[in-house]
Amino acid sequence: MGKIVKGLSIVVLTSFLISSSSGPKYPTVDNQAFQIGERLRYRISYGFIDAGEAVLETKETEVKGAGRKLYHVVGTGKTLGAFNAVYRVNDRYESYIDQQSIMPWFFYRRVDEGGYKIKQDYTFRQHSEKVDNGKGKSFKAPMGVQDMISCFYFARTLDFSHIKKGKVYVIPTFMDDELFELKIKYMGDEVIELRKGKFKCMRFVPVVQTGRYFKHEEDVSFWVTKDKNRIPIQIKAKIPVGSVKMHLVGYSGLKNELSSKIK
């Protein structure tokens, strides 16, 4: 009987080791930039007028992706005051991001802008390198592919220790049923003055396909705090009738001291 039990134990252990070794190997990211409880609040300005507000929150969740712990990031955007009568916006984005790999497993998008509505429910099957769009279609995508929200959080974990002007980072991203390479280029350090004070920042521009969303590469610029938090602190975009700016007006629950702020 003892030999039978021993034999069965060996079989079970061998099966476990084989299944474990043949499972997917997920990437590991050293996240020193954000944590559960972080809340970032932005104002969206058109000229000198505050037209809207956006909030990004990192929350705890019991939802898991392939049994792995996730962050629940919620982004909301809405118009303010008189702009509601002109062009009402009420948007909500949700991304469930792997805590170890900083890649999404689920993404939900609800857009209502002046009556124009979008509903997206994406499932990122990272282990099988596919994305299901919730409408019966599946798309091939590499492991680690990002969504519209998670790409900002993943970018905050990139290694900037030896960064040089002109350096381009490439992030595979899935958006609107399409896989593309999001490229961001480092343009140098700048000091940005906001309502919350002055901040030492790194400036980036997205390397866009000309004519896709903007005419020129530098029609969009964004600034990230030059500290461990890497907070996107300001975004400026040129549009046909002027420019739009999204700038930080409130923050809480940061993982690190905001050492980039100039006192």
Secondary structure, 3 states (H helix, E strand, C coil): CHHHHHHHHHHHHHHHHHHHHCCCCCCCCCCCCCCCCCEEEEEEEECCEEEEEEEEEEECCCCEECCEEEEEEEEEEEECCCHHHHCCEEEEEEEEEECCCCCEEEEEEEEEECCEEEEEEEEEEHHHCEEECCCCCEEECCCCCECCCHHHHHHCCCCCCCCCCCCEEEEEEEECCEEEEEEEEEEEEEEEEECCEEEEEEEEEECCCCCCCCCCHHHEEEEEECCCCCCEEEEEEEECCEEEEEEEEEEECCCCCCCCEEC
